[in-house]
Amino acid sequence: MEISKKREGNQLTITLAGELNTATAPDLEEVLADEVKADDTIIFDTTHASGSTTSCRRTTGTGPIHHSG
């Protein structure tokens, strides 16, 4: 799994390439713990992840999750 991140103001884009599974999930968890701030909008780009055809975006808090594909 390759994880890259890009920050523009309070928008954080996390791009995943490869397979997210129980072996690689701790790597993603570490990136999120280090990078996410309380007022961030987080975008998960999974277009290069194994078996994925969509990306997902969530604003922190209880807001909706937005999918695109």
N, C-alpha and C positions, 0 to 999 in steps of 0.2 A: 504494500500500500504506500503510495506517495501522497503526502498531504502538503498543500501549499496554501498560503494565506496572503490576502491583500487587504489593506485597510485604507479607506477613504473617509476621513472624519469618523463618524460613529457607525459606519457601515463596514462590516467585516465579512469578506468572502472567503470561504473555506472550499478549496477544490480537492476532490478526492479522485485518485486514479488507482486502479487495481481493485482488490477485494477487501471490503470491510467485513470482518468476521470477529469471532471471539479472541483470536490471536492478535488482530490489529486494532481492535477497539480501544485498548488502553493508550495507544499512541494518539488517537483522535481525542480521547478524554484529556490527555495531558496538554495538547495544543489548546483545547477549549478552556481549560482551567487557567492557562497562562495568558490567553489573549482576550477573552470575553470580558467586557465591562458592562455595568448595570444598564446603561442606556443604549447599548448597541443594537443595531439591526444586523442579524446574522443571515447570510445567504450560503446555503450548501449547494455547490455545483457538483453534481454526481454524474455528469454526462460522460466521464471517462472511467467511471467505476464499473467493475464487472457486473454485468446483468442489469445495468441501469439505463434508463432512457429519459429521466427527468431530473430537474433540479428543484430544490426546496428552499424556501425563504421563511424565516420566522423573526418577528420582532420580539425582543425579550419581554417577559411578562406573560400575560394571559391572552395576548392577541392571536389572530388567526395564523395558520401556516399557509403560505402561498406556494402552489406548485406550478411549474411550467415544464413543457416537454416538447 
